[in-house]
Amino acid sequence: MKMEKLERPAINQLLGELTGWTLDDAAGSISKTFKFANFVEAFGFMTESALAAEKFNHHPEWFNVYSRVEVKLNTHDAGGLTELDFKLAKAMEKAAAREAIELGD
Ligand SMILES: C[C@H](O)[C@H](O)[C@H]1CNC2=NC(N)=NC(=O)C2=N1
C-alpha cells in the first residue's frame, strides 16, 4: 500500500467513490458521522472497524456517544491523506452497512 500523500485530484476521485464523507482540506483529513439505532449497533460497527484498522495498521480518530460515531481519518505519518485512509473508509462503510440500521449522517 502506497503511503504517499495524495494530491487534490486523486483525493477528489477517491472521495467520489464514498458516500457522506467530508474533506477538511486544511486539516488534510476526511470525516463522517455515522448514526445507528442504538449503542450496540454503534459498537458493533466500531468493533468491525477496529479489526480492519489493525489489519491495515491504519487507525481512526473517532468519538462515540451512544448511537453516534464521529470518524476522522488521516495519515499522520504522511501529514495528510493517503490511499490507506480511503481503504479504511471503505471498510468502515461496509461495517456500517452490516449493522441492522444505519440512520445516515
Ligand atoms: C508505527 C505505526 O505503524 C504507525 O504509527 C501507523 C499506525 N497507525 C496509523 N494510523 C493512521 N491513521 N495514520 C498513521 O500514520 C498510522 N501510522
The ligand as a MOL file (V3000), in Angstrom:
LIG
                    3D

  0  0  0     0  0            999 V3000
M  V30 BEGIN CTAB
M  V30 COUNTS 17 18 0 0 0
M  V30 BEGIN ATOM
M  V30 1 C 4.2200 2.7800 13.8690 0
M  V30 2 C 2.8570 2.5930 13.2720 0
M  V30 3 O 2.8550 1.5580 12.3440 0
M  V30 4 C 2.3770 3.8630 12.6020 0
M  V30 5 O 2.3810 4.8990 13.5660 0
M  V30 6 C 0.9960 3.7500 11.9530 0
M  V30 7 C -0.0760 3.2310 12.9000 0
M  V30 8 N -1.3990 3.6690 12.5410 0
M  V30 9 C -1.6180 4.7780 11.8320 0
M  V30 10 N -2.8410 5.2530 11.6560 0
M  V30 11 C -3.0660 6.3720 10.9960 0
M  V30 12 N -4.3240 6.8220 10.8390 0
M  V30 13 N -2.0570 7.0820 10.4800 0
M  V30 14 C -0.7840 6.6900 10.5770 0
M  V30 15 O 0.1150 7.3800 10.0770 0
M  V30 16 C -0.5170 5.4820 11.2780 0
M  V30 17 N 0.7050 5.0220 11.4080 0
M  V30 END ATOM
M  V30 BEGIN BOND
M  V30 1 1 1 2
M  V30 2 1 2 3
M  V30 3 1 2 4
M  V30 4 1 4 5
M  V30 5 1 4 6
M  V30 6 1 6 7
M  V30 7 1 6 17
M  V30 8 1 7 8
M  V30 9 1 8 9
M  V30 10 2 9 10
M  V30 11 1 9 16
M  V30 12 1 10 11
M  V30 13 1 11 12
M  V30 14 2 11 13
M  V30 15 1 13 14
M  V30 16 2 14 15
M  V30 17 1 14 16
M  V30 18 2 16 17
M  V30 END BOND
M  V30 END CTAB
M  END
